[in-house]
Amino acid sequence: MNVSPWVWALTLAGILTVIAIDLFVVHRGDTREFTTRRAAFWSVFYIGLAVLFGLGVWAFSGGRYAAEYFGGFVTEKSLSVDNLFVFMVILARFAVPKHAQHTVLMAGIVIALVLRGVFIAVGAAAIANFTWVFVIFGGFLLWTAYGLVRGGDDEDFKENALLRWARRVVPTSDEYEGDRFLTRRDGRRMVTPLAIVMIAIGSTDVLFALDSIPAIFGLTTEPYLVFTANAFALMGLVQLFFLLGGLAERLVYLGHGLAFILGFIGLKLIFHALHEYGVAWAPEVPIWLSLSVIAGTLVATTVASLTWGRGKAKPAGPWPPRRTGRPRRTPGRTLRRARPSRGSDLLVTSLPHRTRMLF
């Protein structure tokens, strides 16, 4: 697939334009809570954009690349369900007001998209020059799949290094100010707690790229398709967060389905590397088979979860998560909104195993 620089430029400009319109035009200064109805509308909008883009790939580059794009998009979308758990934890931990949740999630997604772009560029360069990288990616996916099946006891995890550094070094105000990221106190420019939450969301999402990007490279080695599939999956993630509500808690067999998908793609990567090295018995798995396995597995695990997994689902809390603290009036201090603690670590339990094992 030969993608010229101007096509790259137009694609990036289009993606950034859609995000900018979402942030600075449609939802600018909007203090309403993001309702399920609004989430449904915008989810359909973003999925429609992804489908239209895939049809464009089909029209200009053929069915093979379109199938690779759709396979990558569906895989990224399904793997992103774990992100919803982390978003829920972060928003609850930092007591983000409901009206500001959409803004901070979209801003965090922008950071995640930039960092994932760097990961994709590095991965594409490595794959183009070293065939053995497929074996490493495949082995990592198999190990991740094993971790999902094995499960294990709940563990705590701490904030990543970037977030700890930001909270320690960047001057931060004590309270939220609507959906603003910057403020001024006594003539001094500071960031609001919303900016810290944005960093938390963006930097944490990158950890999920450690297995999702190798997974999509197992479906296509075209950097353009890898990036656009990631971009469209991430852009619709915020709306998916508000739309699904507590449904994510009911998908109790989703982890097993994701394990099967990651294991399948891991074996596909290893077989591809062996095939490139001239191993006669190593098969080349066609894209139609990959699409069938991914779609069939997701449908089967969703139906199984909603039909037979009701008794195993954990009770879902309020969604979107409500503030975890009440403002307190302390002698000598003004009434302030619940805010992130500077000295404490972010310790959260009962997250999906794929989430915990990345920290």
Disulfide bonds with the S-S distance in Angstrom:
none
